[in-house]
Structures are given as structure tokens and as C-alpha cells.
Amino acid sequence: MSDPDLDAVTPRRPLGLAIALIVFGIIGFGAAFQLTIDKIATAANPNAALDCNLSVLVQCGKNLGSWQGSVFGFPNPILGLAGWTAAIAMGVIILAVPSLPRWFWLTFNAGVTFAIVLVIFLIITSIYVLHTLCPWCMVTWAVTIPAFWATTLYNFTAGNFGVGVRARAVFETLYSWTWVIVLASYVLVAVLAQLQLDWIHRAFV
């Protein structure tokens, strides 16, 4: 039997989320593509001068050359190319299809959850292990964070996680504050980086 609480609310098609996913996907794909080019360049010549190597602190060469840069045995940017293509496709599908099945949303949410977990690992690695801030990596962080929050909060709001009407109302409020949550996430990363790396004073030194 269906839950009357879950049937009581029919969520509107999230057109804003669809557009955001397309924009995030294009930006993320661009960053992943550039990192892939840089990885190929360093594979051919370990001493290659990369445009993203701006200083001792702000660089991508150290990240690309570390084992963390190939967590699954191949360069992480390849995951980005596939993942951001999926995000763009999801955005287009939302715009084209009036209603998507629950399993479809949950599958995509699993994907962005995997992405945010990987990004958190890479943020921690970059700040506390490699002591670098990779420009293209930070672009990836910057779009993965809102993609995760927006998708997850929407799925709670839409009842795709099986919560009741009251909980959905709470998540609907949180969903309307997505950008505040995203901004708070950015601030947290910036503060952690400042405390560990003093990036405000060292960024271009």
C-alpha cells in the first residue's frame, strides 16, 4: 500500500535544478578535461610546465602525480569526464521528461553522493597531505558541492527517500536555502585551508 503522506504532495518538476546541473556539468567537464590534458602532458614529460602551476602552493602538478590523483588506478579526471557528462544528461532529461521514476532519482543521487565523498577525500588530501591548492581541482570542488546539496535536498523534498509530509516540509525549507548551505560549505573549506596553509598570504608566493 502507498503511504498517504507521500501521495499528498506532488513535487513540481525541478527546472532550476535541471539548469543548474547542466551548468555545473559543463564547468565540471571543462575542469576534468583540462586536468586530463595536464595528466597526459606530465605522463609524456614529468618536467612539463603546466599552466595550472602558479606557485608552490597553487598548483596541480603535485596532485596529478600523487597516488591520490589516481585513487582507482586511473587518473581521477576520467571519472570527472564521465560524471559530469551524466550530470549534463540528467539536467537535459529533467527538462525533457515531465516525471522521472523514483529509482532514477535515487540512482543519480547515489552518483553525486559518491562524487562528494571523493571530493571530501581529495580536499583533505590536498590541504593536509599534499599542502597544495590545485586550481582545476578547486573548480571541481566548487561545482560538486552544490550539485550534491541541491540534488539530495530536492530528493528529500520530493519524498524520493521515503520521508513523510512533515519531514518533507522541513527539507523543502532547507532546499530553498541551498545556496546558503553551499556558501557555508565553501567557507568551511576556505577556513580549513587558511588554518593549515595560510593561503591568503601564500597563494602567489
C-alpha positions in Angstrom: 0.0 0.0 0.0 1.2 3.5 -0.7 1.8 6.0 2.1 -1.0 8.7 2.0 1.6 11.2 3.4 3.8 10.6 0.4 1.0 10.7 -2.0 -0.3 14.0 -0.6 2.3 16.1 -2.3 3.2 16.1 -5.9 6.5 17.9 -6.4 6.9 20.3 -9.2 9.4 19.5 -11.9 12.7 21.0 -10.7 13.6 23.1 -13.7 16.0 25.2 -11.7 17.9 22.1 -10.6 17.9 20.9 -14.2 19.5 24.1 -15.4 22.0 24.1 -12.5 23.1 20.5 -13.3 23.7 21.4 -16.9 25.8 24.5 -15.9 27.7 22.6 -13.2 28.2 19.7 -15.7 29.7 22.0 -18.3 32.0 23.7 -15.8 33.0 20.4 -14.2 33.6 18.7 -17.6 35.8 21.6 -18.6 37.9 21.3 -15.4 38.1 17.5 -15.8 39.1 17.9 -19.5 41.9 20.3 -18.6 43.2 18.1 -15.8 43.2 15.2 -18.3 45.3 17.2 -20.7 47.7 18.1 -17.9 47.9 14.5 -16.9 48.8 13.5 -20.4 51.4 16.2 -20.6 53.1 15.1 -17.3 52.9 11.5 -18.4 54.8 12.4 -21.5 57.2 14.8 -19.7 57.4 14.8 -15.9 59.0 18.2 -16.1 56.4 19.8 -18.3 55.4 23.3 -17.4 51.7 23.3 -16.6 49.6 26.5 -16.8 47.9 25.5 -13.5 51.2 25.6 -11.6 51.0 29.2 -10.4 53.1 28.9 -7.2 54.4 26.4 -4.7 51.0 26.4 -3.0 48.7 26.8 -6.0 49.5 24.1 -8.5 48.1 20.9 -9.9 51.3 19.0 -10.8 51.8 17.6 -7.3 48.1 16.5 -7.1 48.2 14.8 -10.5 51.5 13.0 -9.7 50.3 11.6 -6.3 48.6 8.3 -5.8 45.5 10.2 -4.6 45.3 11.6 -8.1 44.6 8.1 -9.4 42.6 6.6 -6.5 41.1 3.8 -8.5 44.2 3.0 -10.6 43.5 5.5 -13.3 43.5 9.4 -13.3 40.7 10.9 -11.3 39.8 13.3 -14.2 38.5 10.4 -16.2 35.8 9.9 -13.5 35.1 13.6 -13.9 34.6 13.4 -17.6 32.1 10.5 -17.1 30.4 12.0 -14.1 29.9 15.5 -15.5 28.6 14.1 -18.7 26.0 12.2 -16.6 25.1 15.4 -14.8 24.5 17.3 -18.1 22.4 14.4 -19.3 20.4 14.4 -16.1 19.7 18.1 -16.5 18.5 17.6 -20.1 16.3 14.6 -19.1 14.7 16.6 -16.3 13.8 19.4 -18.8 12.5 16.9 -21.4 10.6 14.4 -19.2 7.7 15.6 -17.0 8.2 13.0 -14.3 11.1 10.6 -13.6 10.7 7.4 -11.6 12.0 7.3 -8.0 14.7 4.8 -8.8 16.1 7.1 -11.5 16.4 10.0 -8.9 18.0 7.7 -6.3 20.5 6.3 -8.8 21.6 9.8 -9.7 21.7 10.8 -6.0 24.0 7.8 -5.3 26.3 9.1 -8.1 26.5 12.7 -6.6 27.0 11.2 -3.1 29.9 9.1 -4.4 31.3 12.3 -6.0 31.0 14.4 -2.8 32.7 11.6 -0.8 35.6 11.5 -3.2 35.8 15.3 -3.3 35.9 15.4 0.5 38.7 12.9 0.5 40.6 15.0 -2.1 40.1 18.2 -0.2 41.5 16.7 2.9 44.4 15.2 0.9 45.2 18.4 -0.8 45.1 20.5 2.3 46.6 18.2 4.9 48.8 15.8 2.9 50.0 17.4 -0.3 49.8 21.0 1.0 48.6 22.4 -2.3 45.6 24.0 -3.8 45.0 22.7 -7.3 43.1 25.3 -9.4 41.2 22.9 -11.6 40.6 20.6 -8.7 39.0 23.5 -6.8 36.8 24.2 -9.7 35.6 20.6 -9.5 35.0 21.0 -5.7 33.1 24.2 -6.3 30.5 22.6 -8.6 30.3 19.2 -6.9 29.3 20.7 -3.6 26.2 22.5 -4.9 25.3 19.6 -7.2 25.2 17.3 -4.2 23.3 19.6 -1.9 20.7 20.6 -4.5 20.1 17.0 -5.7 19.9 15.5 -2.2 17.7 18.2 -0.7 15.4 18.0 -3.7 15.0 14.2 -3.3 14.1 14.6 0.3 11.6 17.4 -0.6 10.1 15.2 -3.3 9.8 12.2 -1.0 12.1 10.1 -3.0 13.8 9.0 0.2 10.5 7.9 1.7 10.1 10.5 4.3 6.7 11.8 5.4 5.0 15.1 4.7 6.2 16.9 7.8 9.8 15.9 7.2 9.4 16.9 3.5 8.3 20.3 4.6 11.5 20.7 6.6 13.6 19.7 3.7 11.6 22.0 1.4 12.7 24.9 3.6 16.3 23.6 3.5 16.0 23.2 -0.3 15.1 26.9 -0.6 18.2 27.7 1.4 20.5 25.5 -0.8 22.8 28.4 -1.7 23.3 29.4 1.9 24.3 25.8 2.7 26.6 25.8 -0.3 28.2 29.1 0.7 28.7 27.7 4.3 30.4 24.7 2.8 32.7 26.9 0.7 33.6 29.0 3.8 34.4 25.8 5.8 36.8 24.6 3.1 38.4 28.1 2.9 38.8 28.3 6.7 40.4 24.8 6.9 42.8 25.8 4.0 43.6 29.0 5.7 44.3 27.4 9.1 46.6 24.8 7.5 48.1 26.5 4.5 47.7 30.3 5.2 46.6 30.6 1.6 45.6 34.3 1.9 49.3 35.2 2.3 50.9 32.4 0.3 48.7 32.0 -2.8 51.1 33.6 -5.3 54.3 33.3 -3.4 
